[in-house]
Amino acid sequence: MEIDSMLDFLDLNFGLIWFNLIQLGIAFILALPIALNREAKAQGAGLRTFPLVAISCAAFMLVAMDIYTNPDSQARVMYGVITGIGFIGGGSIIKSDKNVHGTATAAGIWLTGAIGVSVAYGRYEIALVLSFIGFLVLHFLEPYKRALNSPNDSEE
């Protein structure tokens, strides 16, 4: 009986819990191709960072969509998420005298944030395309980038 009264006090909606779990799971799975690529390239952000960015962005937007019915309020939350993810990505960029490293990782972080926001809004087609194209760009364009850049002109 005591557990039932605790659940009544919490007022949990198990249907909503499953919905959110599925949404966050989709964001997690769609961030994995990019995360695996960055991890394989031994970049600073990888298998943990990218899925966490995707699910946290989705979570912020799911909460905003649940609390704020006004699209302007939801947009302000999205602006904050976009700015915050840009700040995190900016931290992965390292500039030395002749080189800049981490720009692809920073862009990937921002991309996984967009995946999370897309999933939260139920725009799975956008999230899927972002995941697919992001992986293709990071994985298959790297050899061409290396061939085009001289050894002193390095940008990730």
N, CA, C and O atoms as a GROMACS GRO file, in nm:
protein
  624
    1MET      N    1   0.081  -0.120   0.000
    1MET     CA    2   0.000   0.000   0.000
    1MET      C    3   0.085   0.126   0.000
    1MET      O    4   0.050   0.226  -0.063
    2GLU      N    5   0.194   0.121   0.069
    2GLU     CA    6   0.278   0.239   0.079
    2GLU      C    7   0.336   0.277  -0.058
    2GLU      O    8   0.348   0.395  -0.089
    3ILE      N    9   0.372   0.179  -0.139
    3ILE     CA   10   0.427   0.206  -0.272
    3ILE      C   11   0.320   0.271  -0.360
    3ILE      O   12   0.351   0.362  -0.436
    4ASP      N   13   0.197   0.224  -0.351
    4ASP     CA   14   0.090   0.284  -0.430
    4ASP      C   15   0.070   0.431  -0.394
    4ASP      O   16   0.049   0.514  -0.482
    5SER      N   17   0.076   0.462  -0.266
    5SER     CA   18   0.058   0.602  -0.227
    5SER      C   19   0.175   0.688  -0.273
    5SER      O   20   0.157   0.806  -0.304
    6MET      N   21   0.296   0.629  -0.278
    6MET     CA   22   0.410   0.704  -0.330
    6MET      C   23   0.393   0.733  -0.478
    6MET      O   24   0.422   0.843  -0.524
    7LEU      N   25   0.346   0.634  -0.551
    7LEU     CA   26   0.324   0.654  -0.694
    7LEU      C   27   0.214   0.757  -0.719
    7LEU      O   28   0.224   0.836  -0.813
    8ASP      N   29   0.110   0.757  -0.635
    8ASP     CA   30   0.005   0.858  -0.648
    8ASP      C   31   0.063   0.997  -0.622
    8ASP      O   32   0.028   1.093  -0.691
    9PHE      N   33   0.150   1.007  -0.524
    9PHE     CA   34   0.213   1.135  -0.491
    9PHE      C   35   0.299   1.185  -0.607
    9PHE      O   36   0.300   1.304  -0.637
   10LEU      N   37   0.371   1.094  -0.672
   10LEU     CA   38   0.458   1.132  -0.784
   10LEU      C   39   0.378   1.163  -0.909
   10LEU      O   40   0.425   1.237  -0.996
   11ASP      N   41   0.259   1.108  -0.920
   11ASP     CA   42   0.173   1.130  -1.036
   11ASP      C   43   0.248   1.100  -1.166
   11ASP      O   44   0.254   1.183  -1.256
   12LEU      N   45   0.303   0.980  -1.174
   12LEU     CA   46   0.380   0.939  -1.291
   12LEU      C   47   0.288   0.893  -1.403
   12LEU      O   48   0.192   0.819  -1.380
   13ASN      N   49   0.320   0.937  -1.522
   13ASN     CA   50   0.248   0.895  -1.641
   13ASN      C   51   0.340   0.798  -1.715
   13ASN      O   52   0.431   0.839  -1.786
   14PHE      N   53   0.314   0.668  -1.698
   14PHE     CA   54   0.403   0.568  -1.755
   14PHE      C   55   0.402   0.567  -1.907
   14PHE      O   56   0.501   0.531  -1.970
   15GLY      N   57   0.292   0.607  -1.966
   15GLY     CA   58   0.288   0.621  -2.112
   15GLY      C   59   0.384   0.728  -2.159
   15GLY      O   60   0.454   0.711  -2.259
   16LEU      N   61   0.388   0.839  -2.086
   16LEU     CA   62   0.480   0.948  -2.120
   16LEU      C   63   0.625   0.908  -2.092
   16LEU      O   64   0.716   0.947  -2.165
   17ILE      N   65   0.645   0.830  -1.987
   17ILE     CA   66   0.781   0.781  -1.958
   17ILE      C   67   0.831   0.696  -2.074
   17ILE      O   68   0.944   0.715  -2.120
   18TRP      N   69   0.749   0.604  -2.123
   18TRP     CA   70   0.790   0.520  -2.236
   18TRP      C   71   0.813   0.602  -2.362
   18TRP      O   72   0.909   0.578  -2.436
   19PHE      N   73   0.725   0.699  -2.386
   19PHE     CA   74   0.741   0.786  -2.502
   19PHE      C   75   0.876   0.857  -2.498
   19PHE      O   76   0.950   0.857  -2.595
   20ASN      N   77   0.907   0.919  -2.382
   20ASN     CA   78   1.033   0.991  -2.369
   20ASN      C   79   1.153   0.896  -2.378
   20ASN      O   80   1.255   0.932  -2.437
   21LEU      N   81   1.141   0.778  -2.322
   21LEU     CA   82   1.249   0.680  -2.331
   21LEU      C   83   1.275   0.641  -2.476
   21LEU      O   84   1.390   0.628  -2.518
   22ILE      N   85   1.170   0.622  -2.551
   22ILE     CA   86   1.185   0.589  -2.693
   22ILE      C   87   1.248   0.705  -2.769
   22ILE      O   88   1.338   0.684  -2.851
   23GLN      N   89   1.200   0.827  -2.743
   23GLN     CA   90   1.258   0.944  -2.810
   23GLN      C   91   1.408   0.956  -2.781
   23GLN      O   92   1.488   0.976  -2.872
   24LEU      N   93   1.445   0.944  -2.655
   24LEU     CA   94   1.586   0.956  -2.618
   24LEU      C   95   1.667   0.840  -2.676
   24LEU      O   96   1.783   0.858  -2.714
   25GLY      N   97   1.607   0.723  -2.683
   25GLY     CA   98   1.675   0.608  -2.744
   25GLY      C   99   1.701   0.630  -2.892
   25GLY      O  100   1.807   0.594  -2.942
   26ILE      N  101   1.605   0.688  -2.961
   26ILE     CA  102   1.622   0.718  -3.104
   26ILE      C  103   1.735   0.820  -3.123
   26ILE      O  104   1.820   0.803  -3.210
   27ALA      N  105   1.735   0.924  -3.041
   27ALA     CA  106   1.843   1.025  -3.049
   27ALA      C  107   1.978   0.960  -3.022
   27ALA      O  108   2.076   0.989  -3.091
   28PHE      N  109   1.984   0.873  -2.923
   28PHE     CA  110   2.107   0.803  -2.889
   28PHE      C  111   2.157   0.720  -3.007
   28PHE      O  112   2.274   0.729  -3.045
   29ILE      N  113   2.069   0.640  -3.064
   29ILE     CA  114   2.107   0.550  -3.175
   29ILE      C  115   2.152   0.630  -3.297
   29ILE      O  116   2.249   0.592  -3.362
   30LEU      N  117   2.083   0.740  -3.328
   30LEU     CA  118   2.119   0.818  -3.446
   30LEU      C  119   2.250   0.896  -3.426
   30LEU      O  120   2.311   0.937  -3.525
   31ALA      N  121   2.292   0.917  -3.303
   31ALA     CA  122   2.420   0.983  -3.277
   31ALA      C  123   2.536   0.885  -3.284
   31ALA      O  124   2.651   0.927  -3.299
   32LEU      N  125   2.509   0.756  -3.274
   32LEU     CA  126   2.616   0.656  -3.268
   32LEU      C  127   2.708   0.651  -3.391
   32LEU      O  128   2.829   0.639  -3.374
   33PRO      N  129   2.656   0.661  -3.514
   33PRO     CA  130   2.750   0.656  -3.628
   33PRO      C  131   2.856   0.766  -3.622
   33PRO      O  132   2.973   0.742  -3.651
   34ILE      N  133   2.815   0.885  -3.584
   34ILE     CA  134   2.910   0.997  -3.574
   34ILE      C  135   3.004   0.973  -3.457
   34ILE      O  136   3.124   0.997  -3.468
   35ALA      N  137   2.950   0.926  -3.345
   35ALA     CA  138   3.032   0.898  -3.228
   35ALA      C  139   3.136   0.790  -3.256
   35ALA      O  140   3.252   0.802  -3.216
   36LEU      N  141   3.096   0.686  -3.326
   36LEU     CA  142   3.190   0.578  -3.358
   36LEU      C  143   3.299   0.626  -3.451
   36LEU      O  144   3.415   0.587  -3.437
   37ASN      N  145   3.264   0.712  -3.546
   37ASN     CA  146   3.365   0.769  -3.636
   37ASN      C  147   3.466   0.851  -3.558
   37ASN      O  148   3.586   0.834  -3.576
   38ARG      N  149   3.420   0.940  -3.473
   38ARG     CA  150   3.510   1.026  -3.397
   38ARG      C  151   3.594   0.944  -3.299
   38ARG      O  152   3.712   0.976  -3.277
   39GLU      N  153   3.536   0.841  -3.241
   39GLU     CA  154   3.611   0.755  -3.149
   39GLU      C  155   3.720   0.679  -3.224
   39GLU      O  156   3.832   0.665  -3.175
   40ALA      N  157   3.686   0.629  -3.343
   40ALA     CA  158   3.784   0.556  -3.424
   40ALA      C  159   3.899   0.646  -3.468
   40ALA      O  160   4.011   0.598  -3.487
   41LYS      N  161   3.872   0.774  -3.485
   41LYS     CA  162   3.976   0.869  -3.526
   41LYS      C  163   4.053   0.921  -3.406
   41LYS      O  164   4.140   1.007  -3.421
   42ALA      N  165   4.022   0.869  -3.287
   42ALA     CA  166   4.089   0.908  -3.162
   42ALA      C  167   4.078   1.057  -3.136
   42ALA      O  168   4.173   1.121  -3.090
   43GLN      N  169   3.962   1.113  -3.164
   43GLN     CA  170   3.937   1.254  -3.135
   43GLN      C  171   3.898   1.267  -2.989
   43GLN      O  172   3.863   1.168  -2.925
   44GLY      N  173   3.904   1.387  -2.934
   44GLY     CA  174   3.874   1.409  -2.793
   44GLY      C  175   3.732   1.373  -2.757
   44GLY      O  176   3.708   1.313  -2.652
   45ALA      N  177   3.637   1.409  -2.840
   45ALA     CA  178   3.497   1.374  -2.816
   45ALA      C  179   3.466   1.250  -2.898
   45ALA      O  180   3.513   1.236  -3.011
   46GLY      N  181   3.390   1.161  -2.841
   46GLY     CA  182   3.363   1.037  -2.913
   46GLY      C  183   3.240   0.965  -2.864
   46GLY      O  184   3.130   1.020  -2.859
   47LEU      N  185   3.261   0.840  -2.828
   47LEU     CA  186   3.152   0.747  -2.801
   47LEU      C  187   3.061   0.790  -2.687
   47LEU      O  188   2.943   0.752  -2.685
   48ARG      N  189   3.110   0.866  -2.593
   48ARG     CA  190   3.025   0.912  -2.484
   48ARG      C  191   2.966   1.050  -2.513
   48ARG      O  192   2.849   1.075  -2.485
   49THR      N  193   3.046   1.138  -2.568
   49THR     CA  194   3.005   1.277  -2.585
   49THR      C  195   2.889   1.293  -2.683
   49THR      O  196   2.789   1.357  -2.650
   50PHE      N  197   2.900   1.235  -2.801
   50PHE     CA  198   2.801   1.259  -2.905
   50PHE      C  199   2.662   1.208  -2.867
   50PHE      O  200   2.565   1.281  -2.884
   51PRO      N  201   2.648   1.084  -2.817
   51PRO     CA  202   2.514   1.043  -2.774
   51PRO      C  203   2.460   1.128  -2.658
   51PRO      O  204   2.340   1.155  -2.653
   52LEU      N  205   2.547   1.169  -2.567
   52LEU     CA  206   2.500   1.253  -2.456
   52LEU      C  207   2.450   1.388  -2.507
   52LEU      O  208   2.351   1.441  -2.456
   53VAL      N  209   2.518   1.443  -2.606
   53VAL     CA  210   2.472   1.570  -2.665
   53VAL      C  211   2.335   1.550  -2.729
   53VAL      O  212   2.245   1.631  -2.710
   54ALA      N  213   2.320   1.444  -2.805
   54ALA     CA  214   2.192   1.419  -2.875
   54ALA      C  215   2.078   1.399  -2.776
   54ALA      O  216   1.971   1.458  -2.794
   55ILE      N  217   2.099   1.318  -2.674
   55ILE     CA  218   1.988   1.292  -2.581
   55ILE      C  219   1.960   1.412  -2.491
   55ILE      O  220   1.846   1.436  -2.453
   56SER      N  221   2.064   1.488  -2.456
   56SER     CA  222   2.038   1.606  -2.373
   56SER      C  223   1.962   1.712  -2.452
   56SER      O  224   1.872   1.776  -2.398
   57CYS      N  225   1.997   1.732  -2.579
   57CYS     CA  226   1.923   1.828  -2.661
   57CYS      C  227   1.778   1.783  -2.678
   57CYS      O  228   1.685   1.864  -2.669
   58ALA      N  229   1.759   1.654  -2.703
   58ALA     CA  230   1.622   1.602  -2.715
   58ALA      C  231   1.547   1.622  -2.583
   58ALA      O  232   1.430   1.661  -2.584
   59ALA      N  233   1.613   1.596  -2.472
   59ALA     CA  234   1.548   1.610  -2.341
   59ALA      C  235   1.508   1.754  -2.313
   59ALA      O  236   1.397   1.780  -2.268
   60PHE      N  237   1.599   1.849  -2.339
   60PHE     CA  238   1.565   1.989  -2.318
   60PHE      C  239   1.442   2.028  -2.400
   60PHE      O  240   1.353   2.097  -2.351
   61MET      N  241   1.438   1.983  -2.524
   61MET     CA  242   1.325   2.020  -2.609
   61MET      C  243   1.198   1.947  -2.570
   61MET      O  244   1.089   2.004  -2.577
   62LEU      N  245   1.209   1.821  -2.527
   62LEU     CA  246   1.089   1.749  -2.482
   62LEU      C  247   1.028   1.817  -2.360
   62LEU      O  248   0.906   1.831  -2.350
   63VAL      N  249   1.113   1.860  -2.268
   63VAL     CA  250   1.064   1.931  -2.150
   63VAL      C  251   1.000   2.064  -2.193
   63VAL      O  252   0.891   2.098  -2.146
   64ALA      N  253   1.067   2.137  -2.279
   64ALA     CA  254   1.014   2.266  -2.324
   64ALA      C  255   0.880   2.248  -2.395
   64ALA      O  256   0.788   2.328  -2.375
   65MET      N  257   0.869   2.145  -2.477
   65MET     CA  258   0.744   2.121  -2.550
   65MET      C  259   0.632   2.083  -2.455
   65MET      O  260   0.515   2.114  -2.480
   66ASP      N  261   0.667   2.016  -2.346
   66ASP     CA  262   0.566   1.975  -2.249
   66ASP      C  263   0.522   2.092  -2.161
   66ASP      O  264   0.404   2.103  -2.125
   67ILE      N  265   0.616   2.178  -2.126
   67ILE     CA  266   0.586   2.288  -2.034
   67ILE      C  267   0.532   2.411  -2.106
   67ILE      O  268   0.437   2.474  -2.059
   68TYR      N  269   0.590   2.445  -2.219
   68TYR     CA  270   0.552   2.566  -2.291
   68TYR      C  271   0.468   2.531  -2.413
   68TYR      O  272   0.514   2.459  -2.503
   69THR      N  273   0.348   2.580  -2.416
   69THR     CA  274   0.263   2.557  -2.533
   69THR      C  275   0.288   2.663  -2.640
   69THR      O  276   0.255   2.642  -2.757
   70ASN      N  277   0.344   2.775  -2.600
   70ASN     CA  278   0.371   2.884  -2.692
   70ASN      C  279   0.497   2.852  -2.775
   70ASN      O  280   0.604   2.830  -2.718
   71PRO      N  281   0.486   2.850  -2.907
   71PRO     CA  282   0.603   2.821  -2.990
   71PRO      C  283   0.719   2.918  -2.968
   71PRO      O  284   0.835   2.880  -2.983
   72ASP      N  285   0.689   3.043  -2.933
   72ASP     CA  286   0.796   3.140  -2.907
   72ASP      C  287   0.880   3.098  -2.786
   72ASP      O  288   1.002   3.114  -2.785
   73SER      N  289   0.814   3.046  -2.684
   73SER     CA  290   0.885   3.000  -2.565
   73SER      C  291   0.971   2.879  -2.599
   73SER      O  292   1.085   2.868  -2.554
   74GLN      N  293   0.917   2.788  -2.678
   74GLN     CA  294   0.994   2.671  -2.720
   74GLN      C  295   1.114   2.714  -2.804
   74GLN      O  296   1.223   2.656  -2.792
   75ALA      N  297   1.096   2.816  -2.888
   75ALA     CA  298   1.205   2.866  -2.971
   75ALA      C  299   1.317   2.923  -2.884
   75ALA      O  300   1.435   2.907  -2.916
   76ARG      N  301   1.280   2.991  -2.775
   76ARG     CA  302   1.383   3.045  -2.686
   76ARG      C  303   1.464   2.935  -2.622
   76ARG      O  304   1.585   2.948  -2.605
   77VAL      N  305   1.399   2.826  -2.586
   77VAL     CA  306   1.472   2.711  -2.531
   77VAL      C  307   1.565   2.654  -2.638
   77VAL      O  308   1.680   2.621  -2.610
   78MET      N  309   1.514   2.644  -2.761
   78MET     CA  310   1.597   2.593  -2.869
   78MET      C  311   1.717   2.684  -2.893
   78MET      O  312   1.827   2.634  -2.917
   79TYR      N  313   1.699   2.814  -2.888
   79TYR     CA  314   1.811   2.907  -2.905
   79TYR      C  315   1.917   2.881  -2.798
   79TYR      O  316   2.036   2.881  -2.826
   80GLY      N  317   1.871   2.860  -2.675
   80GLY     CA  318   1.964   2.831  -2.566
   80GLY      C  319   2.039   2.701  -2.588
   80GLY      O  320   2.159   2.693  -2.562
   81VAL      N  321   1.968   2.600  -2.637
   81VAL     CA  322   2.032   2.471  -2.665
   81VAL      C  323   2.136   2.488  -2.776
   81VAL      O  324   2.248   2.438  -2.764
   82ILE      N  325   2.099   2.556  -2.882
   82ILE     CA  326   2.191   2.576  -2.994
   82ILE      C  327   2.316   2.652  -2.948
   82ILE      O  328   2.427   2.616  -2.986
   83THR      N  329   2.297   2.754  -2.869
   83THR     CA  330   2.410   2.832  -2.819
   83THR      C  331   2.498   2.748  -2.728
   83THR      O  332   2.620   2.750  -2.739
   84GLY      N  333   2.436   2.673  -2.640
   84GLY     CA  334   2.512   2.588  -2.548
   84GLY      C  335   2.592   2.481  -2.619
   84GLY      O  336   2.707   2.455  -2.583
   85ILE      N  337   2.533   2.420  -2.718
   85ILE     CA  338   2.604   2.317  -2.793
   85ILE      C  339   2.716   2.380  -2.874
   85ILE      O  340   2.823   2.319  -2.889
   86GLY      N  341   2.695   2.498  -2.927
   86GLY     CA  342   2.803   2.569  -2.996
   86GLY      C  343   2.919   2.597  -2.902
   86GLY      O  344   3.035   2.588  -2.942
   87PHE      N  345   2.890   2.630  -2.778
   87PHE     CA  346   2.994   2.655  -2.678
   87PHE      C  347   3.073   2.527  -2.650
   87PHE      O  348   3.195   2.530  -2.642
   88ILE      N  349   3.002   2.415  -2.634
   88ILE     CA  350   3.069   2.287  -2.610
   88ILE      C  351   3.156   2.251  -2.730
   88ILE      O  352   3.271   2.210  -2.713
   89GLY      N  353   3.103   2.265  -2.850
   89GLY     CA  354   3.180   2.236  -2.971
   89GLY      C  355   3.302   2.326  -2.983
   89GLY      O  356   3.409   2.281  -3.022
   90GLY      N  357   3.285   2.453  -2.948
   90GLY     CA  358   3.398   2.547  -2.954
   90GLY      C  359   3.513   2.503  -2.865
   90GLY      O  360   3.629   2.530  -2.895
   91GLY      N  361   3.480   2.435  -2.756
   91GLY     CA  362   3.584   2.385  -2.667
   91GLY      C  363   3.668   2.274  -2.727
   91GLY      O  364   3.776   2.244  -2.676
   92SER      N  365   3.620   2.213  -2.834
   92SER     CA  366   3.696   2.105  -2.897
   92SER      C  367   3.791   2.155  -3.005
   92SER      O  368   3.869   2.077  -3.060
   93ILE      N  369   3.786   2.285  -3.034
   93ILE     CA  370   3.873   2.342  -3.138
   93ILE      C  371   4.003   2.391  -3.074
   93ILE      O  372   4.002   2.467  -2.978
   94ILE      N  373   4.112   2.344  -3.130
   94ILE     CA  374   4.245   2.382  -3.081
   94ILE      C  375   4.320   2.450  -3.194
   94ILE      O  376   4.334   2.394  -3.302
   95LYS      N  377   4.368   2.572  -3.167
   95LYS     CA  378   4.442   2.647  -3.267
   95LYS      C  379   4.586   2.662  -3.220
   95LYS      O  380   4.612   2.703  -3.106
   96SER      N  381   4.677   2.629  -3.308
   96SER     CA  382   4.819   2.653  -3.281
   96SER      C  383   4.868   2.755  -3.384
   96SER      O  384   4.788   2.813  -3.457
   97ASP      N  385   4.998   2.776  -3.390
   97ASP     CA  386   5.052   2.876  -3.482
   97ASP      C  387   5.012   2.851  -3.627
   97ASP      O  388   4.972   2.944  -3.698
   98LYS      N  389   5.022   2.726  -3.671
   98LYS     CA  390   4.997   2.696  -3.812
   98LYS      C  391   4.878   2.605  -3.837
   98LYS      O  392   4.840   2.584  -3.952
   99ASN      N  393   4.818   2.552  -3.733
   99ASN     CA  394   4.714   2.452  -3.751
   99ASN      C  395   4.590   2.483  -3.668
   99ASN      O  396   4.597   2.548  -3.564
  100VAL      N  397   4.479   2.433  -3.717
  100VAL     CA  398   4.354   2.435  -3.643
  100VAL      C  399   4.302   2.292  -3.644
  100VAL      O  400   4.288   2.230  -3.749
  101HIS      N  401   4.275   2.240  -3.526
  101HIS     CA  402   4.225   2.102  -3.512
  101HIS      C  403   4.093   2.105  -3.436
  101HIS      O  404   4.071   2.190  -3.349
  102GLY      N  405   4.007   2.013  -3.469
  102GLY     CA  406   3.884   1.997  -3.394
  102GLY      C  407   3.760   2.059  -3.456
  102GLY      O  408   3.652   2.051  -3.398
  103THR      N  409   3.774   2.122  -3.572
  103THR     CA  410   3.656   2.185  -3.631
  103THR      C  411   3.552   2.082  -3.676
  103THR      O  412   3.432   2.105  -3.663
  104ALA      N  413   3.597   1.970  -3.727
  104ALA     CA  414   3.503   1.865  -3.767
  104ALA      C  415   3.434   1.805  -3.645
  104ALA      O  416   3.315   1.775  -3.649
  105THR      N  417   3.508   1.789  -3.537
  105THR     CA  418   3.448   1.739  -3.414
  105THR      C  419   3.346   1.840  -3.361
  105THR      O  420   3.237   1.800  -3.318
  106ALA      N  421   3.380   1.968  -3.363
  106ALA     CA  422   3.286   2.072  -3.319
  106ALA      C  423   3.160   2.071  -3.405
  106ALA      O  424   3.048   2.080  -3.353
  107ALA      N  425   3.177   2.060  -3.535
  107ALA     CA  426   3.061   2.054  -3.625
  107ALA      C  427   2.979   1.929  -3.598
  107ALA      O  428   2.856   1.933  -3.603
  108GLY      N  429   3.045   1.818  -3.570
  108GLY     CA  430   2.975   1.694  -3.537
  108GLY      C  431   2.895   1.706  -3.408
  108GLY      O  432   2.785   1.652  -3.398
  109ILE      N  433   2.950   1.776  -3.311
  109ILE     CA  434   2.877   1.799  -3.185
  109ILE      C  435   2.751   1.881  -3.213
  109ILE      O  436   2.643   1.849  -3.163
  110TRP      N  437   2.766   1.984  -3.292
  110TRP     CA  438   2.650   2.066  -3.326
  110TRP      C  439   2.547   1.984  -3.405
  110TRP      O  440   2.426   1.997  -3.384
  111LEU      N  441   2.596   1.901  -3.495
  111LEU     CA  442   2.509   1.815  -3.575
  111LEU      C  443   2.430   1.720  -3.486
  111LEU      O  444   2.310   1.700  -3.507
  112THR      N  445   2.495   1.659  -3.386
  112THR     CA  446   2.422   1.567  -3.300
  112THR      C  447   2.321   1.642  -3.213
  112THR      O  448   2.218   1.586  -3.176
  113GLY      N  449   2.349   1.768  -3.181
  113GLY     CA  450   2.249   1.849  -3.113
  113GLY      C  451   2.126   1.868  -3.201
  113GLY      O  452   2.013   1.860  -3.152
  114ALA      N  453   2.148   1.891  -3.329
  114ALA     CA  454   2.037   1.905  -3.423
  114ALA      C  455   1.960   1.774  -3.436
  114ALA      O  456   1.838   1.775  -3.453
  115ILE      N  457   2.030   1.663  -3.429
  115ILE     CA  458   1.963   1.532  -3.432
  115ILE      C  459   1.869   1.522  -3.312
  115ILE      O  460   1.754   1.481  -3.327
  116GLY      N  461   1.918   1.558  -3.194
  116GLY     CA  462   1.836   1.551  -3.074
  116GLY      C  463   1.713   1.639  -3.082
  116GLY      O  464   1.603   1.596  -3.046
  117VAL      N  465   1.730   1.761  -3.128
  117VAL     CA  466   1.616   1.853  -3.141
  117VAL      C  467   1.516   1.799  -3.244
  117VAL      O  468   1.395   1.805  -3.222
  118SER      N  469   1.566   1.747  -3.355
  118SER     CA  470   1.478   1.691  -3.459
  118SER      C  471   1.396   1.575  -3.405
  118SER      O  472   1.277   1.565  -3.432
  119VAL      N  473   1.460   1.488  -3.329
  119VAL     CA  474   1.388   1.374  -3.270
  119VAL      C  475   1.281   1.424  -3.173
  119VAL      O  476   1.169   1.374  -3.174
  120ALA      N  477   1.315   1.520  -3.091
  120ALA     CA  478   1.219   1.572  -2.993
  120ALA      C  479   1.093   1.624  -3.062
  120ALA      O  480   0.982   1.607  -3.011
  121TYR      N  481   1.110   1.688  -3.176
  121TYR     CA  482   0.995   1.741  -3.250
  121TYR      C  483   0.930   1.636  -3.342
  121TYR      O  484   0.840   1.668  -3.420
  122GLY      N  485   0.977   1.512  -3.331
  122GLY     CA  486   0.918   1.406  -3.412
  122GLY      C  487   0.955   1.413  -3.559
  122GLY      O  488   0.888   1.352  -3.642
  123ARG      N  489   1.060   1.484  -3.591
  123ARG     CA  490   1.107   1.497  -3.729
  123ARG      C  491   1.218   1.395  -3.752
  123ARG      O  492   1.334   1.430  -3.774
  124TYR      N  493   1.178   1.268  -3.747
  124TYR     CA  494   1.272   1.158  -3.758
  124TYR      C  495   1.342   1.155  -3.893
  124TYR      O  496   1.458   1.114  -3.902
  125GLU      N  497   1.271   1.199  -3.997
  125GLU     CA  498   1.333   1.198  -4.130
  125GLU      C  499   1.452   1.294  -4.133
  125GLU      O  500   1.554   1.265  -4.196
  126ILE      N  501   1.440   1.408  -4.067
  126ILE     CA  502   1.551   1.503  -4.061
  126ILE      C  503   1.664   1.445  -3.979
  126ILE      O  504   1.781   1.451  -4.019
  127ALA      N  505   1.632   1.387  -3.863
  127ALA     CA  506   1.733   1.328  -3.776
  127ALA      C  507   1.808   1.215  -3.846
  127ALA      O  508   1.930   1.203  -3.834
  128LEU      N  509   1.735   1.132  -3.919
  128LEU     CA  510   1.797   1.020  -3.991
  128LEU      C  511   1.890   1.070  -4.100
  128LEU      O  512   2.001   1.019  -4.117
  129VAL      N  513   1.846   1.170  -4.175
  129VAL     CA  514   1.929   1.227  -4.282
  129VAL      C  515   2.053   1.293  -4.222
  129VAL      O  516   2.162   1.277  -4.277
  130LEU      N  517   2.039   1.366  -4.113
  130LEU     CA  518   2.154   1.428  -4.048
  130LEU      C  519   2.255   1.324  -4.002
  130LEU      O  520   2.376   1.341  -4.021
  131SER      N  521   2.207   1.217  -3.943
  131SER     CA  522   2.296   1.111  -3.897
  131SER      C  523   2.370   1.046  -4.013
  131SER      O  524   2.491   1.026  -4.007
  132PHE      N  525   2.298   1.016  -4.118
  132PHE     CA  526   2.355   0.950  -4.235
  132PHE      C  527   2.458   1.039  -4.305
  132PHE      O  528   2.570   0.996  -4.331
  133ILE      N  529   2.419   1.162  -4.334
  133ILE     CA  530   2.510   1.253  -4.404
  133ILE      C  531   2.629   1.289  -4.316
  133ILE      O  532   2.742   1.298  -4.365
  134GLY      N  533   2.605   1.311  -4.187
  134GLY     CA  534   2.715   1.341  -4.096
  134GLY      C  535   2.820   1.231  -4.095
  134GLY      O  536   2.940   1.258  -4.100
  135PHE      N  537   2.773   1.106  -4.088
  135PHE     CA  538   2.866   0.994  -4.091
  135PHE      C  539   2.941   0.989  -4.224
  135PHE      O  540   3.063   0.973  -4.226
  136LEU      N  541   2.869   1.004  -4.334
  136LEU     CA  542   2.933   0.999  -4.466
  136LEU      C  543   3.040   1.107  -4.480
  136LEU      O  544   3.150   1.079  -4.528
  137VAL      N  545   3.008   1.228  -4.440
  137VAL     CA  546   3.104   1.339  -4.452
  137VAL      C  547   3.228   1.311  -4.367
  137VAL      O  548   3.341   1.324  -4.415
  138LEU      N  549   3.208   1.273  -4.242
  138LEU     CA  550   3.322   1.250  -4.153
  138LEU      C  551   3.406   1.130  -4.195
  138LEU      O  552   3.528   1.132  -4.182
  139HIS      N  553   3.340   1.028  -4.245
  139HIS     CA  554   3.412   0.904  -4.276
  139HIS      C  555   3.475   0.904  -4.415
  139HIS      O  556   3.591   0.866  -4.431
  140PHE      N  557   3.400   0.946  -4.515
  140PHE     CA  558   3.446   0.929  -4.652
  140PHE      C  559   3.516   1.051  -4.712
  140PHE      O  560   3.589   1.037  -4.810
  141LEU      N  561   3.496   1.169  -4.656
  141LEU     CA  562   3.561   1.286  -4.713
  141LEU      C  563   3.699   1.313  -4.653
  141LEU      O  564   3.774   1.395  -4.704
  142GLU      N  565   3.732   1.246  -4.545
  142GLU     CA  566   3.862   1.267  -4.482
  142GLU      C  567   3.979   1.237  -4.576
  142GLU      O  568   4.073   1.317  -4.580
  143PRO      N  569   3.979   1.126  -4.651
  143PRO     CA  570   4.093   1.103  -4.742
  143PRO      C  571   4.109   1.213  -4.846
  143PRO      O  572   4.222   1.248  -4.882
  144TYR      N  573   3.998   1.268  -4.895
  144TYR     CA  574   4.005   1.376  -4.993
  144TYR      C  575   4.060   1.503  -4.930
  144TYR      O  576   4.137   1.577  -4.992
  145LYS      N  577   4.021   1.528  -4.808
  145LYS     CA  578   4.071   1.645  -4.736
  145LYS      C  579   4.221   1.637  -4.717
  145LYS      O  580   4.293   1.735  -4.738
  146ARG      N  581   4.267   1.520  -4.679
  146ARG     CA  582   4.411   1.501  -4.660
  146ARG      C  583   4.488   1.518  -4.790
  146ARG      O  584   4.598   1.573  -4.791
  147ALA      N  585   4.430   1.471  -4.899
  147ALA     CA  586   4.496   1.483  -5.029
  147ALA      C  587   4.502   1.628  -5.076
  147ALA      O  588   4.598   1.668  -5.142
  148LEU      N  589   4.401   1.707  -5.042
  148LEU     CA  590   4.397   1.846  -5.086
  148LEU      C  591   4.483   1.940  -5.001
  148LEU      O  592   4.533   2.041  -5.051
  149ASN      N  593   4.500   1.906  -4.874
  149ASN     CA  594   4.575   1.993  -4.783
  149ASN      C  595   4.722   1.958  -4.783
  149ASN      O  596   4.760   1.841  -4.788
  150SER      N  597   4.804   2.062  -4.778
  150SER     CA  598   4.947   2.038  -4.761
  150SER      C  599   4.972   2.003  -4.616
  150SER      O  600   4.884   2.025  -4.532
  151PRO      N  601   5.088   1.949  -4.581
  151PRO     CA  602   5.116   1.910  -4.442
  151PRO      C  603   5.107   2.028  -4.345
  151PRO      O  604   5.075   2.006  -4.228
  152ASN      N  605   5.133   2.149  -4.388
  152ASN     CA  606   5.126   2.264  -4.298
  152ASN      C  607   4.989   2.328  -4.293
  152ASN      O  608   4.964   2.415  -4.209
  153ASP      N  609   4.898   2.286  -4.380
  153ASP     CA  610   4.764   2.344  -4.387
  153ASP      C  611   4.664   2.243  -4.336
  153ASP      O  612   4.595   2.178  -4.414
  154SER      N  613   4.656   2.229  -4.205
  154SER     CA  614   4.573   2.125  -4.144
  154SER      C  615   4.451   2.186  -4.077
  154SER      O  616   4.463   2.269  -3.986
  155GLU      N  617   4.336   2.144  -4.123
  155GLU     CA  618   4.211   2.178  -4.055
  155GLU      C  619   4.130   2.052  -4.050
  155GLU      O  620   4.115   1.982  -4.150
  156GLU      N  621   4.078   2.021  -3.933
  156GLU     CA  622   4.004   1.897  -3.917
  156GLU      C  623   3.863   1.910  -3.966
  156GLU      O  624   3.786   1.814  -3.960
   0.00000   0.00000   0.00000
